[in-house]
Amino acid sequence: MENKIIVEITAKGWTKTAIINGVEMKEVSKLTSFGATTVDGSFEEDENVSDELYDALDSLGGYDAARYIQKLGGK
């Protein structure tokens, strides 16, 4: 299986999925009226996520793009 990182951003939030050496790790975040919250998974607590991978995933963000889509009227 190919190593990859997938980011899906919608008006409701974002999902980051990393597949590294056949191991899938996922973190789901949802927008709230006060910002955003992680509702499923945690890269910070996942023992399969190295510090280097965590930094790469963290740099991908999601919040600003989700808010932009929301402002466009995305559902």
ABEGO torsion letter per residue (X at the ends): XBBBBBBBBBAAEBBBBBBBGGBBBBBBBBBBAAEBBBABEBAAABAABBAAAAAAAAAAEGAAAAAAAAAAGBX
